[in-house]
Amino acid sequence: MATRHARTISRLLGLVLLACAAATPAQEWPKQRPITLVVVNAPGAITDILARLVAQKAAAALGQVVLVDNRPGAGGNIAAQRVRSAAADGYTILLTSAAYAVNPSLYANAGYDPVKDFVPVVLAGSVPNVVCVHPSVPAKSLRELIELARTRPLAYASPGIGTTPHLSMERINSAAKITLTHVPYQPASAVTAVVAGQTEALSLSLSLTLPQLKAGKLRALAVTSARRAAVLPDVPTVNEQGLEGFDDLNWFGFFAPAGVRAEIVARLHGEIARALDAPEVRKKLYELGLDSSPNTPAEFAAFVRSEVAKWTLAVKDSGAKAE
């Protein structure tokens, strides 16, 4: 009886030691060196704002320095390639946008596979694109804009070929069987062109159009999300206006290189999610028009796969190619 008891105690101690051994790397991480958040855009962009908000909170929670490394260029491919080639140890994290799901089909060689080369950590937030017009355009809804486009030529501005605003509007063109001519600009210039009346319509992220919408210099006709935007509750969705299957978002998410251990991904997810849920961060996200809802790495991974499939088809149908 004593021998059996001793064996039981020995097994229990063995299990405890194994558990402690398994937990040690996660407990030690990240104590060796700073964590780097590689951001796909230059300072001042939404991704950069998100990175700095999260870095501050996560650094305090982890007791560790979190650096923000801006790597703009090639639509986000430069940053993605930088993280793809980093060690899979949790010290180098990518913060990117929906371009992550678009670029592999838009570019001849984006330099990464969006499904195989990264581990999704957390979806930080999303914002719809919005279809707007200059106030002089006699269209008060997307349906009216569609009918107007059937009577005379119209043009729309976007932040560039292959961006989600461009692809969203091309999807509307296809679904409504109309042709609004695409005029690509830099984001700020796209807004300026429509406000100045140089181009009749605009397809752009809601975050970038909010100031001009609130000032009455642009009129919003539709948002491309499946549900209405909290900051524009009176603006109907594309789906509400006779078209179907639209849930086009510009989203922002954190990724780790493929091969990062599950416990590190879980720790990263927990700390980033807590940072995003802080009242002052949620307030900032709302001001930017972003919707941020709790999600798991598995849910984010499923979302990424669906986004890759959707945008691959949209790029193919539009004929868009990055130069």
N, C-alpha and C positions, 0 to 999 in steps of 0.2 A: 504493500500500500504506500509506504514511504517512497519506494522507488518510482512508482507511478506518479506520485505527487511531485517528486523531484523532476521527472521528465516533463510534466505539464508546465512547471515553473520555468524549466529550461527553454521549452518551446515558446512560451510567452515572452521571455526575455529576448529570444532570438527574433521574434516578430517585432518587438519594440526597437531592437537595434537596427533591423532592416528598414523599418519606417523612418528612424532617425537618419540613417544613411541616405535614404531616398530624398528626405526633406532637406538635407544639408545644402545641396547646390542651390535650391530655390531660396533658402534662407540667406545664403551668402550673396546671392545675386540681388541687386547689382552694386557690389561694394568695391570692385576692382578699379573701375575707371568711369568717366562720365558716359551717360547715355546720350546718343545723338539722334535728334529728330531731323531727318532729311526732308525738306519741303520743296514741292515742285514749282513754287512760284517765288517771285521776288518779295522783299519786305513790303508790307502794306496790303497784300492780297488776302483774301479770306483764309486761305490755307495758312498763311503766315500768322494771322491774328489767332486762329485756332491753336497753332503750334505753341505760341507764346503763352496763351492762357493755360493750356494743358501743362506745358513745361514748368511753369511756376508752381502749380498745384502738385504735380507729380514729384517734383524735386523735394518739396516740403514733406510729402508723405513717405518717400523712399529714403530721405536723408542723403540724397545723392544729387550731384550736378546733372542737369539735363540741358544740353546744348541744342540750339536751333541752327541748322545748316541749310541755307537757301541755295538750291541748285536749279534755277530756272533754265528753260531751253528745250527745244524740240518737243513742245507740247507736254512736258513732264517726263519724257523718256530718259533724259540725262539723270534725273534724280532716281528714277526706277532702276536704271542700270547700276547706279552707285550702290544702292541697297542690295540689289540682286547679288552683287559680287562681294558683299560684306560677309564677315563670319557669322554663322548662325548661332549667336550666343546671347541675343537679346539686347545688345548695346547699340545697335543701329536699326532705326525704325523709319519707315517711309510714311509720310503724310501726303496723300494725293487726292485727286478729284475724279469725277466720272470719266475724264479723259483716259484714265488707267484702263477702262474697259473698252474704249473706242480705239485707241492707238494701234493695237496689234493688227487690226483690219484696215486702218487708215494709212499706215506707213508700210513701205516695202519691207522694212526691218526695224521694228520698234525696239528690239534688243532684249525682250523679255516675254515670257508666257504668263499671262495674268492669272492663270489657274495653277500652274505647276511650280512657278518660281517664288511664290510668296505664301505666307500664312495670314489670312485676314484676322485682325485683332479686334477691332471695333469700328462700327459705322458711327462717325461722330455727328453727322447731321446731313440734311438734304434741303434743297430749295428748288422750287419749280422754275422753269423758264416761263416768261410771260410774253404774250403777243400784244404789242402796243401800236398805237398810231399817233400821228401828229393831230392835235385838236381840230385842224381844218378838214381832216378826212371825214366824209359823211358816213361813217360806220360806227355804230354804238355797240356792236357785238361781233363776234367772230363770224356768225352766220351772215351778217350784213357785209363784212369784209369779203367773204367768199363770193357773195352775189355781186359785189362791186367789181371784183377781179374778173368776173365773167363778162363784164361790159366794157372794161378798159384796162390797159396795161398798168400794173402796179409793181413796185419794187420794195424789197425789205432789206434792212441792214442786220448784220449779225457780227459777232466777234471773230469770225473767221471760218474758213472751210474745215469741215469735220468736227467743229465744236458741237456740243449738244444743242445749243440754240439753233444753229444752222440745220442740224439733222432733224430736230423737232419740226421746224417749219417745212422742211422738205417732206416729212411724213404727212403734214397737214395738206400740202400741195397734192400729194399722191392720193390721199383718202378723199379729198374734196374734188379731185380732178380739175384743178386749176393750176395756173403758173404765175406765182409771184416771183419776179426776178431777184436773184440773190446778189447783194452787194456786200462783200466782206470788208470789215474794218477792224481796227484795234478796238477793244471794248469801249473805252471812253469816247473814242471817235465815232463809234456807232450811235451812241446816245446823242452826241452833239449833232450828227448829221440829221437825225429825225427831229430833234428839237428845233433845228434851223429850217426844217421843211425841205431839206435836200432829198430826202427819201421818205416815202409815205409811212412805211411800217417798220417795226423793229421786233426782232426775236432775241431775247437776252435774259440772263439770269435775273430773277426778281430782286436779288440783293443789290444789283447794280442799277436798277431802274427806280427803286423806291423813292429816292429824293426828288426825281423829276415827276413821278406820279403824284406825290404829295403836293408838289408845287403847281400841279395842273398843267405842266408843260407837255405831258404825255397822257394819253388815255389808254387804260388797260382794257383789253377785250376778252382775254382768256388766259388762264394758267394751264400749264401742261401736265400738272400732277393729277392723280386720280381723285383727290379731294381738294377742296378750296384751301387757299393759304390763310393762315390765321391772321396775318397782317393785312390781307386784302379780302375780307370775308364776303364782300359784295360782288367780287369778280368771279364769274362762273368758270368751270373747267372746260377744256376742249370737249370732253365726253358729254357734258351737259348740253352741248350745242350741236348735237347730231352726229358727231364722229365717235368712233369706238376704239378702245384698247390703248388709250394714252395714259401713261404714268411716267412721263419723261422728267427726270430730275438731274440737277447737278448736285452730286453728293461728295462727301469728304470722309475719307477713312484712313485708318492706321493699319499698316501691314508690317510683318516681320519677314526676314528671309526664310525660305523653305528650310526645314530642318531644325528650327528653334524648338526646344523641348516644350512639351505641353504645359508644364507647370510654370514656365517663364511666360508663355502666351497668356495663361490664366492670370498671372500676377500683373502683367502689362494691361490686360483687359480691365481688371478690377480697378487699378489706379487711374487709368484714363477715364473709365466710366464714372468714377467718383468725381474726378475733376470736372467733367462735363455736366454733372448734376449739381455742382455748387451754384447757389442762387445767383451770384454775380455773373457766372459764366452763362447760365441759362438766360439771364437778362440780355447779355450781349448777343447770344445766338438769336434771340427773338428780334432784336433790333436789326440784325442782318437778314431777317426773314427766314432763318433756318429752323427746320423742325428736327428735334433731337429726341429719339425714343430709345428706351433700353433695348439692347440686343446682345446676343451671345456671339462668340466667334463662329459657331456653326451656322447661325442664322445669317450672319454677314457673308459667310462663304457661299451659301445658297443664293443670296441676293447678287453677289458678284457674278456667279455663273449665269444667272438669268440676264444680267446687264450685258455681259459679253455677247450672249446669243442675240439679244435685241439690237444692240448697236452694230454688230457684225452685219446683220440683215439690212439695217438702215444705211450703213456705209455702202453696201453693195447696190442697194436700190437707187441711192442718190448718185452713185458714180464718183463720190468724193475721193480725192487722193491728196495726201500731204506732199508738198514739193520739197 
